[in-house]
Amino acid sequence: MNNVDEVRRRVREFVAERVIPVEPELDRGDAPTLARLRDAGRAEGLYALPLPVEYGGGGLSLSDYLSAGDDRSVAELEGASDHGPDVLNSACLLTVRMLCRHAHPDVRAELVPGLVSGRSRSCYAMTEPGAAGSDPATLRTVAVPAGDGDWILTGRKWFISGAGAADWAIVLARTSPDGPTRSAFTLFLVPSGDGGFRVERELDVLGGGGQFELMLPTVRVPATGVLGEVGQGLSLAGERIGLGRTLRALRWTGQAQRAVELLAARVSGRRLGSGVLADQQLMQALVFEAELAVRSARSLTARAASAVASGERSTVEVAMAKLAAARALGLAVDSAIQAYGAEGLGAHTGLPRLLRWARAARIMDGSDELLVSGTGRRLLRDYREGAAAAPATDWAR
Protein backbone atom coordinates (compact mmCIF):
# COMPACT_ATOMS: atom_id res chain seq x y z
CA MET A 1 0.00 0.00 0.00
CA ASN A 2 1.50 3.34 -1.02
CA ASN A 3 1.06 6.64 0.79
CA VAL A 4 -1.85 7.87 -1.37
CA ASP A 5 -3.70 4.59 -0.77
CA GLU A 6 -3.29 5.12 2.96
CA VAL A 7 -4.53 8.70 2.66
CA ARG A 8 -7.62 7.48 0.82
CA ARG A 9 -8.39 4.95 3.53
CA ARG A 10 -8.04 7.50 6.31
CA VAL A 11 -10.07 10.17 4.51
CA ARG A 12 -12.88 7.68 3.93
CA GLU A 13 -12.94 6.72 7.61
CA PHE A 14 -12.76 10.34 8.77
CA VAL A 15 -15.69 11.49 6.63
CA ALA A 16 -17.81 8.44 7.45
CA GLU A 17 -17.16 8.40 11.20
CA ARG A 18 -16.76 12.08 12.05
CA VAL A 19 -18.32 14.32 9.40
CA ILE A 20 -21.47 12.53 8.24
CA PRO A 21 -22.83 11.96 11.79
CA VAL A 22 -22.79 15.72 12.49
CA GLU A 23 -24.08 17.02 9.14
CA PRO A 24 -27.18 18.58 10.75
CA GLU A 25 -24.97 20.70 13.03
CA LEU A 26 -22.77 21.71 10.10
CA ASP A 27 -25.88 22.58 8.06
CA ARG A 28 -26.81 25.04 10.81
CA GLY A 29 -23.37 26.64 10.66
CA ASP A 30 -22.29 25.36 14.07
CA ALA A 31 -18.84 26.98 14.38
CA PRO A 32 -17.61 24.91 17.39
CA THR A 33 -18.42 21.67 15.57
CA LEU A 34 -16.55 22.82 12.47
CA ALA A 35 -13.56 23.96 14.54
CA ARG A 36 -13.44 20.65 16.41
CA LEU A 37 -13.51 18.65 13.20
CA ARG A 38 -10.85 20.81 11.59
CA ASP A 39 -8.59 20.32 14.60
CA ALA A 40 -9.14 16.56 14.31
CA GLY A 41 -8.31 16.68 10.60
CA ARG A 42 -5.08 18.53 11.34
CA ALA A 43 -4.15 16.04 14.05
CA GLU A 44 -4.63 13.17 11.61
CA GLY A 45 -2.64 14.82 8.82
CA LEU A 46 -5.65 15.10 6.52
CA TYR A 47 -6.05 18.88 6.53
CA ALA A 48 -5.53 20.98 3.38
CA LEU A 49 -4.21 17.95 1.50
CA PRO A 50 -4.12 19.41 -2.06
CA LEU A 51 -2.88 22.88 -1.03
CA PRO A 52 0.72 24.11 -1.47
CA VAL A 53 3.14 22.86 1.15
CA GLU A 54 5.02 26.17 1.15
CA TYR A 55 1.92 27.80 2.65
CA GLY A 56 1.27 25.02 5.15
CA GLY A 57 -0.81 22.67 2.98
CA GLY A 58 -0.43 18.94 2.56
CA GLY A 59 1.28 19.25 -0.82
CA LEU A 60 -0.69 16.41 -2.43
CA SER A 61 -0.38 16.83 -6.18
CA LEU A 62 -3.48 17.66 -8.18
CA SER A 63 -3.15 14.33 -9.98
CA ASP A 64 -2.98 12.35 -6.73
CA TYR A 65 -5.90 14.31 -5.29
CA LEU A 66 -8.19 13.89 -8.30
CA SER A 67 -7.18 10.47 -9.60
CA ALA A 68 -8.38 7.17 -8.22
CA GLY A 69 -6.12 4.51 -9.72
CA ASP A 70 -7.98 1.30 -8.89
CA ASP A 71 -9.89 2.93 -6.04
CA ARG A 72 -11.92 6.05 -5.29
CA SER A 73 -10.03 9.35 -5.37
CA VAL A 74 -9.32 11.49 -2.32
CA ALA A 75 -11.60 14.17 -3.81
CA GLU A 76 -14.47 11.69 -4.16
CA LEU A 77 -14.00 10.31 -0.66
CA GLU A 78 -13.97 13.80 0.88
CA GLY A 79 -17.08 14.63 -1.11
CA ALA A 80 -19.17 11.77 0.30
CA SER A 81 -20.43 14.60 2.52
CA ASP A 82 -20.76 18.03 0.96
CA HIS A 83 -19.21 19.30 4.21
CA GLY A 84 -16.14 17.09 3.82
CA PRO A 85 -14.10 19.46 1.62
CA ASP A 86 -14.87 22.38 3.95
CA VAL A 87 -13.99 20.46 7.10
CA LEU A 88 -10.70 19.24 5.61
CA ASN A 89 -10.13 22.62 3.92
CA SER A 90 -9.75 21.48 0.34
CA ALA A 91 -12.79 23.56 -0.63
CA CYS A 92 -10.55 26.58 -1.23
CA LEU A 93 -8.39 24.71 -3.77
CA LEU A 94 -9.83 26.61 -6.75
CA THR A 95 -9.23 30.00 -5.18
CA VAL A 96 -5.75 29.17 -3.92
CA ARG A 97 -4.73 28.04 -7.41
CA MET A 98 -6.14 31.24 -8.93
CA LEU A 99 -4.26 33.42 -6.44
CA CYS A 100 -1.01 31.52 -6.87
CA ARG A 101 -1.21 31.91 -10.65
CA HIS A 102 -2.72 35.34 -11.14
CA ALA A 103 -2.70 37.52 -8.00
CA HIS A 104 -0.28 40.39 -7.35
CA PRO A 105 2.65 38.97 -5.31
CA ASP A 106 1.87 41.17 -2.30
CA VAL A 107 -1.79 40.15 -2.33
CA ARG A 108 -0.90 36.49 -2.79
CA ALA A 109 1.45 36.61 0.21
CA GLU A 110 -1.30 38.25 2.26
CA LEU A 111 -4.26 36.04 1.34
CA VAL A 112 -3.04 32.53 0.57
CA PRO A 113 -1.64 31.63 4.01
CA GLY A 114 -4.94 32.57 5.65
CA LEU A 115 -6.91 30.37 3.27
CA VAL A 116 -4.60 27.39 3.70
CA SER A 117 -4.59 27.64 7.50
CA GLY A 118 -8.36 28.17 7.63
CA ARG A 119 -8.06 31.53 9.41
CA SER A 120 -9.85 33.24 6.53
CA ARG A 121 -12.50 32.25 4.01
CA SER A 122 -13.46 33.41 0.54
CA CYS A 123 -16.26 33.11 -1.99
CA TYR A 124 -16.63 33.43 -5.76
CA ALA A 125 -19.22 35.93 -6.99
CA MET A 126 -20.32 35.70 -10.60
CA THR A 127 -24.09 35.04 -10.84
CA GLU A 128 -26.49 38.01 -10.71
CA PRO A 129 -30.25 38.50 -10.24
CA GLY A 130 -32.09 38.81 -13.53
CA ALA A 131 -29.09 37.67 -15.58
CA ALA A 132 -28.80 34.38 -17.46
CA GLY A 133 -25.87 32.53 -15.94
CA SER A 134 -24.86 31.16 -19.34
CA ASP A 135 -24.78 34.62 -20.97
CA PRO A 136 -22.09 36.95 -19.57
CA ALA A 137 -23.44 39.79 -21.71
CA THR A 138 -26.35 40.11 -19.28
CA LEU A 139 -24.15 40.75 -16.22
CA ARG A 140 -24.52 44.28 -14.86
CA THR A 141 -22.01 44.65 -12.00
CA VAL A 142 -19.59 47.30 -13.21
CA ALA A 143 -16.13 48.52 -12.31
CA VAL A 144 -14.94 51.95 -13.43
CA PRO A 145 -11.49 53.51 -13.03
CA ALA A 146 -11.24 55.94 -10.12
CA GLY A 147 -8.45 57.94 -11.78
CA ASP A 148 -5.72 57.00 -9.31
CA GLY A 149 -5.28 53.36 -10.31
CA ASP A 150 -8.14 52.19 -8.09
CA TRP A 151 -11.46 50.82 -9.32
CA ILE A 152 -15.01 51.50 -8.13
CA LEU A 153 -17.33 48.49 -8.19
CA THR A 154 -21.13 48.68 -8.01
CA GLY A 155 -23.64 45.87 -8.34
CA ARG A 156 -25.35 42.81 -6.89
CA LYS A 157 -24.51 39.11 -6.88
CA TRP A 158 -26.53 36.15 -5.72
CA PHE A 159 -26.45 32.37 -5.24
CA ILE A 160 -22.94 32.81 -3.89
CA SER A 161 -21.80 29.74 -1.95
CA GLY A 162 -20.33 30.32 1.49
CA ALA A 163 -20.53 34.11 1.30
CA GLY A 164 -22.04 34.39 4.77
CA ALA A 165 -18.71 33.53 6.41
CA ALA A 166 -16.40 34.93 3.72
CA ASP A 167 -13.74 37.53 4.53
CA TRP A 168 -13.37 38.47 0.87
CA ALA A 169 -14.69 37.55 -2.57
CA ILE A 170 -13.50 37.14 -6.12
CA VAL A 171 -15.99 39.28 -8.07
CA LEU A 172 -16.55 39.32 -11.82
CA ALA A 173 -17.37 42.84 -13.03
CA ARG A 174 -17.82 44.54 -16.37
CA THR A 175 -14.90 46.90 -17.07
CA SER A 176 -15.66 47.74 -20.69
CA PRO A 177 -19.40 48.29 -21.16
CA ASP A 178 -19.13 48.81 -24.90
CA GLY A 179 -16.29 46.38 -25.60
CA PRO A 180 -16.28 42.82 -26.97
CA THR A 181 -17.77 40.30 -24.56
CA ARG A 182 -14.61 38.21 -24.11
CA SER A 183 -12.53 41.23 -23.05
CA ALA A 184 -15.23 43.24 -21.30
CA PHE A 185 -14.86 41.64 -17.85
CA THR A 186 -12.30 41.57 -15.07
CA LEU A 187 -11.96 39.68 -11.78
CA PHE A 188 -11.45 41.69 -8.59
CA LEU A 189 -10.56 40.75 -5.01
CA VAL A 190 -13.10 42.47 -2.78
CA PRO A 191 -13.13 42.42 1.05
CA SER A 192 -16.31 42.02 3.08
CA GLY A 193 -17.73 44.43 5.65
CA ASP A 194 -16.96 48.14 5.81
CA GLY A 195 -15.70 49.34 2.48
CA GLY A 196 -16.46 46.01 0.81
CA PHE A 197 -19.35 43.78 -0.12
CA ARG A 198 -22.36 43.36 2.14
CA VAL A 199 -24.34 40.16 2.65
CA GLU A 200 -27.91 41.14 1.89
CA ARG A 201 -29.61 37.85 2.78
CA GLU A 202 -29.31 34.07 2.82
CA LEU A 203 -31.35 32.45 0.07
CA ASP A 204 -33.67 29.51 0.57
CA VAL A 205 -32.53 26.66 -1.68
CA LEU A 206 -35.08 23.83 -1.65
CA GLY A 207 -35.55 24.31 2.05
CA GLY A 208 -31.83 24.62 2.81
CA GLY A 209 -29.33 27.45 2.88
CA GLY A 210 -25.67 28.15 2.20
CA GLN A 211 -26.30 30.50 -0.75
CA PHE A 212 -26.31 34.28 -0.36
CA GLU A 213 -27.12 37.54 -2.08
CA LEU A 214 -24.42 40.22 -1.96
CA MET A 215 -24.50 43.96 -2.44
CA LEU A 216 -21.54 45.97 -3.69
CA PRO A 217 -22.48 49.56 -2.81
CA THR A 218 -19.69 51.57 -4.47
CA VAL A 219 -16.71 49.45 -3.38
CA ARG A 220 -13.20 50.83 -3.96
CA VAL A 221 -10.61 48.24 -5.00
CA PRO A 222 -6.90 49.07 -5.43
CA ALA A 223 -5.00 48.20 -8.60
CA THR A 224 -3.41 45.27 -6.78
CA GLY A 225 -6.91 43.87 -6.28
CA VAL A 226 -7.21 43.00 -9.97
CA LEU A 227 -6.80 39.27 -10.51
CA GLY A 228 -4.74 38.69 -13.62
CA GLU A 229 -5.04 41.50 -16.14
CA VAL A 230 -7.89 43.86 -16.93
CA GLY A 231 -10.10 42.19 -19.54
CA GLN A 232 -9.04 38.64 -18.61
CA GLY A 233 -12.06 37.96 -16.40
CA LEU A 234 -13.88 35.48 -18.61
CA SER A 235 -10.68 33.67 -19.56
CA LEU A 236 -9.75 33.19 -15.90
CA ALA A 237 -13.32 32.19 -15.07
CA GLY A 238 -13.13 29.55 -17.80
CA GLU A 239 -9.85 28.29 -16.40
CA ARG A 240 -11.49 27.94 -12.99
CA ILE A 241 -14.65 26.23 -14.18
CA GLY A 242 -12.91 23.23 -15.76
CA LEU A 243 -11.39 22.15 -12.46
CA GLY A 244 -14.47 23.34 -10.57
CA ARG A 245 -16.85 21.14 -12.55
CA THR A 246 -14.49 18.19 -12.19
CA LEU A 247 -14.39 18.62 -8.43
CA ARG A 248 -18.18 18.85 -8.34
CA ALA A 249 -18.44 15.65 -10.38
CA LEU A 250 -16.05 13.79 -8.09
CA ARG A 251 -17.88 14.93 -4.95
CA TRP A 252 -21.31 14.12 -6.36
CA THR A 253 -20.04 10.68 -7.33
CA GLY A 254 -18.95 10.23 -3.72
CA GLN A 255 -22.41 11.16 -2.49
CA ALA A 256 -24.00 8.85 -5.06
CA GLN A 257 -21.83 5.99 -3.80
CA ARG A 258 -22.97 6.78 -0.28
CA ALA A 259 -26.60 6.58 -1.42
CA VAL A 260 -26.01 3.22 -3.10
CA GLU A 261 -24.49 1.86 0.09
CA LEU A 262 -27.52 3.06 2.05
CA LEU A 263 -29.78 1.46 -0.55
CA ALA A 264 -27.95 -1.87 -0.37
CA ALA A 265 -27.97 -1.88 3.42
CA ARG A 266 -31.68 -1.14 3.53
CA VAL A 267 -32.81 -3.85 1.13
CA SER A 268 -30.45 -6.39 2.70
CA GLY A 269 -31.64 -5.74 6.25
CA ARG A 270 -35.34 -4.96 5.85
CA ARG A 271 -37.49 -7.99 6.64
CA LEU A 272 -40.37 -8.77 4.31
CA GLY A 273 -42.39 -11.86 5.15
CA SER A 274 -39.98 -14.77 5.48
CA GLY A 275 -37.21 -12.98 3.61
CA VAL A 276 -35.80 -9.50 2.99
CA LEU A 277 -36.41 -6.75 0.44
CA ALA A 278 -33.27 -7.82 -1.42
CA ASP A 279 -35.06 -11.02 -2.47
CA GLN A 280 -37.42 -8.98 -4.65
CA GLN A 281 -36.45 -8.53 -8.30
CA LEU A 282 -37.60 -4.90 -8.33
CA MET A 283 -35.23 -4.13 -5.47
CA GLN A 284 -32.41 -5.95 -7.24
CA ALA A 285 -33.10 -3.81 -10.30
CA LEU A 286 -32.94 -0.62 -8.20
CA VAL A 287 -29.52 -1.59 -6.88
CA PHE A 288 -28.26 -2.59 -10.32
CA GLU A 289 -29.34 0.62 -12.06
CA ALA A 290 -27.95 2.82 -9.28
CA GLU A 291 -24.64 0.95 -9.26
CA LEU A 292 -24.41 1.14 -13.05
CA ALA A 293 -24.95 4.90 -12.96
CA VAL A 294 -22.35 5.43 -10.23
CA ARG A 295 -19.70 3.28 -11.90
CA SER A 296 -20.31 5.02 -15.22
CA ALA A 297 -20.02 8.42 -13.57
CA ARG A 298 -16.83 7.38 -11.79
CA SER A 299 -15.28 6.26 -15.06
CA LEU A 300 -16.13 9.53 -16.76
CA THR A 301 -14.96 11.65 -13.84
CA ALA A 302 -11.68 9.73 -13.72
CA ARG A 303 -11.11 10.50 -17.39
CA ALA A 304 -11.95 14.17 -16.87
CA ALA A 305 -9.76 14.38 -13.77
CA SER A 306 -6.79 12.89 -15.60
CA ALA A 307 -7.15 15.39 -18.44
CA VAL A 308 -7.56 18.38 -16.11
CA ALA A 309 -4.61 17.37 -13.90
CA SER A 310 -2.33 17.01 -16.92
CA GLY A 311 -3.48 20.27 -18.49
CA GLU A 312 -4.99 18.61 -21.57
CA ARG A 313 -7.99 19.95 -23.46
CA SER A 314 -10.91 18.56 -21.50
CA THR A 315 -14.10 20.50 -22.28
CA VAL A 316 -16.06 17.47 -23.48
CA GLU A 317 -14.73 15.15 -20.77
CA VAL A 318 -15.54 17.61 -17.99
CA ALA A 319 -19.05 18.33 -19.27
CA MET A 320 -19.86 14.63 -19.58
CA ALA A 321 -18.47 13.91 -16.12
CA LYS A 322 -20.50 16.70 -14.55
CA LEU A 323 -23.71 15.54 -16.22
CA ALA A 324 -23.13 11.86 -15.43
CA ALA A 325 -22.34 12.53 -11.79
CA ALA A 326 -25.40 14.74 -11.28
CA ARG A 327 -27.64 12.13 -12.87
CA ALA A 328 -26.06 9.28 -10.90
CA LEU A 329 -26.59 11.17 -7.67
CA GLY A 330 -30.24 11.82 -8.49
CA LEU A 331 -30.92 8.21 -9.44
CA ALA A 332 -29.06 6.69 -6.49
CA VAL A 333 -30.70 8.95 -3.90
CA ASP A 334 -34.17 8.52 -5.37
CA SER A 335 -33.72 4.72 -5.38
CA ALA A 336 -32.54 4.72 -1.77
CA ILE A 337 -35.54 6.79 -0.67
CA GLN A 338 -37.87 4.42 -2.50
CA ALA A 339 -36.36 1.43 -0.73
CA TYR A 340 -36.62 3.14 2.66
CA GLY A 341 -40.27 3.99 2.06
CA ALA A 342 -41.75 6.65 4.34
CA GLU A 343 -38.68 6.51 6.56
CA GLY A 344 -36.57 7.72 3.63
CA LEU A 345 -38.39 11.04 3.78
CA GLY A 346 -37.03 11.67 7.27
CA ALA A 347 -34.03 13.89 7.84
CA HIS A 348 -32.40 11.35 10.18
CA THR A 349 -31.57 9.12 7.18
CA GLY A 350 -29.57 11.89 5.50
CA LEU A 351 -31.39 11.17 2.25
CA PRO A 352 -33.50 14.36 1.98
CA ARG A 353 -30.38 16.54 2.13
CA LEU A 354 -28.69 14.35 -0.50
CA LEU A 355 -31.82 14.71 -2.67
CA ARG A 356 -31.65 18.48 -2.30
CA TRP A 357 -28.06 18.46 -3.57
CA ALA A 358 -28.95 16.04 -6.35
CA ARG A 359 -31.62 18.37 -7.74
CA ALA A 360 -29.41 21.42 -7.43
CA ALA A 361 -26.59 19.54 -9.19
CA ARG A 362 -28.46 19.72 -12.48
CA ILE A 363 -28.19 23.52 -12.38
CA MET A 364 -25.01 24.35 -10.44
CA ASP A 365 -21.87 25.13 -12.46
CA GLY A 366 -23.81 24.94 -15.72
CA SER A 367 -27.30 23.62 -16.32
CA ASP A 368 -27.87 20.26 -17.99
CA GLU A 369 -29.33 21.99 -21.05
CA LEU A 370 -26.32 24.28 -21.47
CA LEU A 371 -23.83 21.43 -21.21
CA VAL A 372 -25.78 19.03 -23.43
CA SER A 373 -26.24 21.64 -26.16
CA GLY A 374 -22.69 22.98 -26.04
CA THR A 375 -21.08 19.54 -25.85
CA GLY A 376 -23.31 18.20 -28.62
CA ARG A 377 -22.22 21.03 -30.94
CA ARG A 378 -18.57 20.39 -30.10
CA LEU A 379 -18.90 16.64 -30.71
CA LEU A 380 -20.62 17.15 -34.05
CA ARG A 381 -17.94 19.62 -35.12
CA ASP A 382 -15.20 17.19 -34.13
CA TYR A 383 -16.90 14.35 -36.03
CA ARG A 384 -17.31 16.55 -39.09
CA GLU A 385 -13.68 17.58 -39.00
CA GLY A 386 -12.62 13.97 -38.52
CA ALA A 387 -14.77 12.82 -41.42
CA ALA A 388 -13.22 15.46 -43.67
CA ALA A 389 -9.71 14.31 -42.76
CA ALA A 390 -10.22 10.56 -43.23
CA PRO A 391 -12.02 8.25 -45.68
CA ALA A 392 -15.53 7.30 -44.57
CA THR A 393 -15.96 3.82 -43.18
CA ASP A 394 -18.76 1.64 -44.51
CA TRP A 395 -21.07 2.51 -41.62
CA ALA A 396 -20.42 6.25 -41.89
CA ARG A 397 -21.01 6.66 -45.62
Secondary structure, DSSP 8 states (H G I E B T S, - for coil): --HHHHHHHHHHHHIIIIIGGGHHHHHTT-HHHHHHHHHHHHHTT-TTTTS-GGGTS----HHHHH--TTS--HHHHHTTSTTHHHHTT-TTHHHHHHHHHHS-HHHHHHHHHHHHHTSS-EEEE---TTS-TT-GGG---EEEE-SSS-EEEEEEEEEEETGGG-SEEEEEEES-TTS-GGGSEEEEEEEBSTTSBEEEEEEEETTEEEEEEEEEEEEEE-GGGEESSTT-HHHHHHHHHHHHHHHHHHHHHHHHHHHHHHHHHHHHH-EETTEEGGGSHHHHHHHHHHHHHHHHHHHHHHHHHHHHHTT---HHHHHHHHHHHHHHHHHHHHHHHHHHGGGGGSGGGSHHHHHHHHHHHTTTTS-HHHHHHHHHHHHHHHHHHHHHHS---GGG-
